[in-house]
Amino acid sequence: MSEKTTAEVKREIERLRREITEHNFRYHILAQPIIADAEYDRLFRCLQELETAHPECFSAQSPTQTVGFPLQTDFQPVPHPLPMLSLANAFSLADLAEWDNRVRKLLVKSGSADPIFDPAGHLAYAAEVKVDGLAVALHYEDGALICGLTRGDGLVGEDITFNLRTIKDIPWQLPPYVDQLEVRGEVYMTKSDFAALNEQQLRRGEKLFANPRNAAAGSVRQIDPKVTRERPLRFLAYAVFGLADATTHAHALERLEQLGFPTTRPQRAMGVKAIQENYERVLAEREQLPFEIDGLVVKVNNLLDQERLGAVGREPRWAV
Ligand code: IVH
């Protein structure tokens, strides 16, 4: 057997630190350990031995140097590999028709060769609810959730991984064949959970939340994940990067559903008239929806065309 290289040792140490931190979180915060104490001790000793043999890898944050699940004093800034954009608004059917015209012209100019138009020349869109919560980005590597970020300023987010791990809608583990994946979506609270939470706040003499969005935002940015865990947070995915086999937005989100994510379930719509029908349907059902929405998001369905259209400043041209 050849000696391990320094890089290999470093990777092994980092892997063990991550694994042990995850077990600390499950034990101390979730009160749901998934390994026996003896197995935990074995991992811990393994890490201790490696760190002793390689003092150059010392870290004060290593689980061998800390107790329990130490709380951070603030959230670490982490850059988004791809910026988290915002959305342009359309306030009327005329706005929407204008946007559709612009998009079709730009696509024709760009020489898009994909079958995006139906025989009547309508472009394929996907329409979905605009969930009123807060945006987060989830990063998976080799199937494991390794990092979860807030939107922040769109370029740099805050690391809220362990708070997001308390949300049951968010899978920790995907099939290992999924290597690198970024899933974006909205953390939100249902209307009924929000009402129940406020009743509880009232009984406890604590401050009331103004609306479900504020309640969700306040809950997910808690320093102590134990507090977050007590809050009824939910997640809906609305975008994904890294699914090689998906060619359209609607298809990509169907794949996400298969991987265990609840999604916004985009509806395919050919052209403006179909979007309008979809909008009216959502408006009629709005009161019955379990969560608050602040509109409909319309996206060009073809992912290559989304890329061709790109963004102006912070707003994508392919969505409204
Ligand atoms: S798409 C690049 N889809 O709306 C397109 N955003 O102004 C931007 N949001 O804070 C994201 N529901 O968190 C998209 N179905 C949805 C959404 C959605 C809610 C939020 C998003 C962001 C804001 C964009």
Residues whose N, C-alpha, C, O or C-beta is under 5 A from the ligand:
A	BS01	IVH	L85 S86 L87 E128 V129 K130 V131 L134 A135 E186 Y238 T264 V297 P316 A319
